[in-house]
Amino acid sequence: MRSLLAFEKIINRFSDLLGWIASTLFIILMFNVFYDVVMRYAFNHVSIAMQEMEWHLFSAVFLLGVPYALKAGGHVRVDVFYERFTLKTRALIDLLGTLFFLLPFCILVFWYGVDYMKESYSLGESSGDPGGLPYRWLIKGLIPLSFLFMAISGIGMLLHNINRLVNPSLFHEK
């Protein structure tokens, strides 16, 4: 029992780290957008690379932020019904949802995402625009990586719900 709690805490720390990275990238994204807007409207200068960096950073923020959202309970569910259930019922719903929906979906996207990234790498894919960013495979590689991280966060959710079912006295009813 203690080892499940310890493993859950390790996974939660990893998810928290991903949340911190996503938050930091979001701040960098804000500076990027600010720079891009000032350069465009004040100096009439446009940088394709900086514009592309905006969507690369946005993608990274989203893809690395989702595992943290899973850990923090910020994911989508029908809270109108869910909040009325007992702690044990909610734990069972989350456990089954993680096992039958989240983890298989993460494995599927990871599996096909690796091929998607490999193809981009082998083609030497880069921006189609002059002055754009090279190495498009890097951002495409973040897709399977983020789904691997989501699966890890999902395992943390799984452990959390097993802990809630096995020892509900450790958790208080909300």
Secondary structure, 3 states (H helix, E strand, C coil): CHHHHHHHHHHHHHHHHHHHHHHHHHHHHHHHHHHHHHHHHHCCCCCHHHHHHHHHHHHHHHHHHHHHHHHHCCCCCCHHHHCCCCHHHHHHHHHHHHHHHHHHHHHHHHHHHHHHHHHHHHHCCCCCCCCCCCCHHHHHHHHHHHHHHHHHHHHHHHHHHHHHHHCHHHCCCC
